[in-house]
């Protein structure tokens, strides 16, 4: 009887140990599945962001092929004010008009960013453009679409998809506010992006000198200059 009691006790301990190990395995598997799901969600959201920007670039390119100059391109829309370009004399040079780019203006989902897309000609991207030097002259400024205020996780995932290592931080004063209305003002340089036409960076200072570190910006080049 004593021997039988001892054996039962060891069986109970073994069962407890097996249950504990099984619980750990299930917990780790659940965490891995959740992480994989988060990565996949970020990949889908990032693809949507990049696809929209690429669609704008394609529309701008088609409009230019039909005769619209870069200075006539207009991002005027019914949702965000400040984009009226007086150089655009008809609907053919309006990105968000069926006679122009035939693109539907779309705000980013609130879960992606609480900010509106910015269309700007006030920055050059270091290494992008004809001379590849990233000078601060207005002649070197790119026409960019920028989405401010995305999450660090989404920023990192977009860069992974684009083959960019980490999240570079701009070292200058990026202008993330000036709206494009047909001119390229003497502007700023977005640094450290290694000649990437599209990518995501962490801010440093804005054009007024305000600290914007910890804020993440996706950008895409619409016109290289």
C-alpha positions in Angstrom: 0.0 0.0 0.0 2.8 2.4 0.9 4.6 1.7 -2.5 1.3 2.2 -4.4 0.8 5.6 -2.6 4.4 6.7 -3.6 3.8 5.7 -7.2 0.6 7.6 -7.4 2.3 10.7 -6.0 4.9 10.6 -8.7 2.3 10.2 -11.4 0.5 13.3 -10.1 3.8 15.3 -10.2 4.5 14.1 -13.7 1.0 15.1 -14.8 1.4 18.5 -13.3 4.8 19.0 -15.1 3.3 17.9 -18.4 0.4 20.3 -18.0 2.7 23.1 -17.2 4.9 22.5 -20.2 1.8 22.2 -22.4 0.6 25.6 -21.1 3.9 27.2 -21.8 3.9 25.8 -25.4 0.4 27.0 -26.0 1.1 30.4 -24.6 4.2 30.9 -26.8 2.4 29.6 -29.8 -0.4 32.1 -29.2 2.1 35.0 -28.8 3.8 34.0 -32.0 0.5 33.8 -33.9 -0.5 37.2 -32.5 2.8 38.7 -33.6 2.5 37.2 -37.1 -1.0 38.6 -37.3 0.2 42.1 -36.3 3.0 42.0 -38.9 0.5 40.9 -41.6 -1.9 43.7 -40.7 1.0 46.2 -40.9 2.0 44.8 -44.2 -1.5 45.2 -45.6 -1.9 48.7 -44.3 1.6 49.7 -45.6 0.7 48.3 -49.0 -2.5 50.3 -49.1 -0.5 53.5 -48.2 2.1 52.9 -50.9 -0.4 51.9 -53.5 -2.3 55.1 -53.1 0.9 57.2 -53.4 2.0 55.3 -56.5 -1.5 55.9 -58.0 -1.0 59.6 -57.6 2.4 59.4 -59.2 1.0 57.5 -62.2 -1.8 60.1 -62.6 0.7 63.0 -62.5 2.9 61.2 -65.1 -0.1 60.7 -67.4 -1.2 64.3 -67.1 2.3 65.5 -68.0 2.4 63.2 -71.0 -0.8 64.9 -72.2 0.9 68.3 -72.0 0.4 69.6 -68.4 3.6 71.1 -67.1 4.9 70.4 -63.6 4.0 74.0 -62.6 0.4 73.5 -63.7 -0.3 70.4 -61.7 -3.0 71.1 -59.2 -4.0 69.1 -56.1 -7.1 71.2 -55.5 -9.8 69.1 -53.8 -13.1 69.5 -51.9 -11.7 68.2 -48.6 -8.5 70.0 -47.8 -8.1 73.7 -48.6 -5.0 75.5 -49.8 -4.2 73.7 -53.0 -5.7 76.0 -55.6 -3.0 76.4 -58.3 -3.7 79.6 -60.4 -1.4 78.3 -63.1 -3.9 75.5 -63.8 -6.4 77.0 -66.3 -8.7 74.0 -66.8 -9.6 70.6 -65.3 -7.0 68.8 -67.4 -4.3 69.7 -64.9 -6.2 68.7 -61.8 -5.2 65.4 -60.2 -8.6 64.9 -58.5 -10.8 65.7 -61.6 -12.1 63.1 -64.0 -10.7 65.2 -66.9 -7.3 65.3 -65.2 -5.7 62.6 -63.2 -9.1 60.9 -62.5 -8.0 60.1 -59.0 -10.4 60.0 -56.1 -9.2 62.0 -53.2 -8.9 59.7 -50.2 -7.9 60.5 -46.6 -5.8 58.0 -44.7 -7.8 55.8 -42.3 -7.9 57.3 -38.8 -6.2 54.1 -37.5 -3.3 54.9 -39.9 -2.9 58.7 -39.3 -5.0 61.5 -38.0 -3.3 63.8 -40.5 -4.1 64.6 -44.1 -1.9 63.7 -47.1 0.4 66.6 -47.9 1.4 67.5 -51.5 4.5 69.6 -51.4 7.3 70.9 -53.6 9.3 72.4 -50.7 11.8 69.6 -50.1 14.5 67.7 -52.0 15.3 64.1 -51.1 19.1 63.6 -50.7 20.3 61.6 -53.7 17.1 61.7 -55.6 16.8 63.6 -58.8 18.8 64.4 -61.9 21.9 65.6 -60.1 21.6 63.3 -57.2 23.2 65.8 -54.8 20.2 66.9 -52.7 21.0 70.6 -52.9 18.7 73.1 -51.2 18.1 75.1 -54.4 14.4 75.1 -55.5 15.6 73.7 -58.8 16.4 70.4 -57.0 13.2 70.1 -55.0 11.1 67.0 -55.7 7.3 67.0 -55.9 6.3 64.8 -52.9 3.3 63.3 -51.3 3.8 62.9 -47.6 1.7 61.3 -44.9 2.6 62.5 -41.4 2.0 60.9 -38.1 2.0 57.2 -38.9 3.1 54.8 -36.2 6.6 53.7 -35.7 5.6 50.1 -36.4 4.0 51.0 -39.7 7.0 53.2 -40.6 9.4 50.3 -39.9 7.2 47.8 -41.8 7.0 50.1 -44.9 10.8 50.4 -44.9 11.2 46.7 -44.7 9.0 46.2 -47.7 11.0 48.8 -49.6 14.4 47.4 -48.6 15.4 50.3 -46.3 17.3 49.5 -43.2 15.7 50.7 -40.0 14.0 54.1 -39.7 16.4 56.9 -40.7 16.1 60.2 -38.9 16.2 63.4 -40.9 19.1 65.6 -39.7 17.8 68.9 -41.1 14.5 70.8 -41.1 12.1 69.0 -43.4 9.2 71.2 -44.6 6.1 69.1 -43.9 3.6 71.8 -44.2 4.0 73.9 -47.3 1.3 73.0 -49.9 2.1 72.7 -53.6 0.4 75.4 -55.7 2.7 75.4 -58.7 6.0 76.6 -57.4 9.1 75.0 -55.8 10.2 77.4 -53.0 13.8 77.3 -51.8 13.3 74.5 -49.4 14.8 71.8 -47.3 16.5 68.5 -47.8 15.3 65.2 -46.4 18.5 63.5 -45.4 19.7 59.9 -44.8 17.2 58.2 -47.1 20.0 56.7 -49.3 18.5 57.9 -52.6 15.1 56.3 -51.9 12.3 57.7 -54.0 9.8 56.3 -51.4 10.2 55.6 -47.7 9.6 56.5 -44.2 11.7 58.7 -41.8 11.6 60.1 -38.3 11.4 63.9 -38.1 14.0 66.1 -36.5 13.0 69.7 -36.8 10.3 71.2 -39.0 10.7 74.3 -41.1 10.1 76.6 -38.2 12.6 74.8 -36.0 10.0 72.9 -33.9 11.2 69.5 -32.6 9.3 66.8 -34.5 11.4 63.9 -33.4 9.2 60.9 -32.5 6.9 61.7 -35.4 7.1 59.4 -38.5 6.5 60.4 -42.1 5.9 58.3 -45.2 6.8 60.1 -48.4 6.7 59.2 -52.1 8.3 61.1 -55.0 5.8 62.2 -57.6 8.3 64.1 -59.8 12.0 63.8 -59.5 13.9 67.0 -60.3 
